[in-house]
Amino acid sequence: MSLKYLPEHAQPALLALDLAIKQAKHLRYSQTTLFALPIDLAWVQNLGEQPEWAEKVEAFVSRFGRLQDHLGEKLLPRMAALVGENSKTLLD
């Protein structure tokens, strides 16, 4: 079985995939450094007084959101176009 695709959509799909991989690596780094900390209730309550911890949380949340947005807005529609599918919203 071979997968057929539309060659004119290959380059945009590959670029979107490459960006998603890079974003996932950055997210993995944030996840690894954040969750290496012993997070408990006291840690969360003291977050306002620990800017370096807050920065780690912000980096993780930002990178997670950026990757999620990229997947839904760029990568999935371009992959759908690659195989000839109509680009729909994720709700459809």
Secondary structure in CASP SS format (residue, H / E / C, confidence):
PFRMAT SS
TARGET T0000
AUTHOR 0000-0000-0000
METHOD secondary structure of the structure
MODEL  1
M C 1.00
S C 1.00
L C 1.00
K C 1.00
Y C 1.00
L C 1.00
P H 1.00
E H 1.00
H H 1.00
A H 1.00
Q H 1.00
P H 1.00
A H 1.00
L H 1.00
L H 1.00
A H 1.00
L H 1.00
D H 1.00
L H 1.00
A H 1.00
I H 1.00
K H 1.00
Q H 1.00
A H 1.00
K H 1.00
H H 1.00
L H 1.00
R H 1.00
Y H 1.00
S H 1.00
Q H 1.00
T H 1.00
T H 1.00
L H 1.00
F C 1.00
A C 1.00
L C 1.00
P C 1.00
I C 1.00
D C 1.00
L H 1.00
A H 1.00
W H 1.00
V H 1.00
Q H 1.00
N C 1.00
L H 1.00
G H 1.00
E H 1.00
Q C 1.00
P H 1.00
E H 1.00
W H 1.00
A H 1.00
E H 1.00
K H 1.00
V H 1.00
E H 1.00
A H 1.00
F H 1.00
V H 1.00
S H 1.00
R H 1.00
F H 1.00
G H 1.00
R H 1.00
L H 1.00
Q H 1.00
D H 1.00
H H 1.00
L H 1.00
G H 1.00
E H 1.00
K H 1.00
L H 1.00
L H 1.00
P H 1.00
R H 1.00
M H 1.00
A H 1.00
A H 1.00
L H 1.00
V C 1.00
G C 1.00
E C 1.00
N C 1.00
S C 1.00
K C 1.00
T C 1.00
L C 1.00
L C 1.00
D C 1.00
END
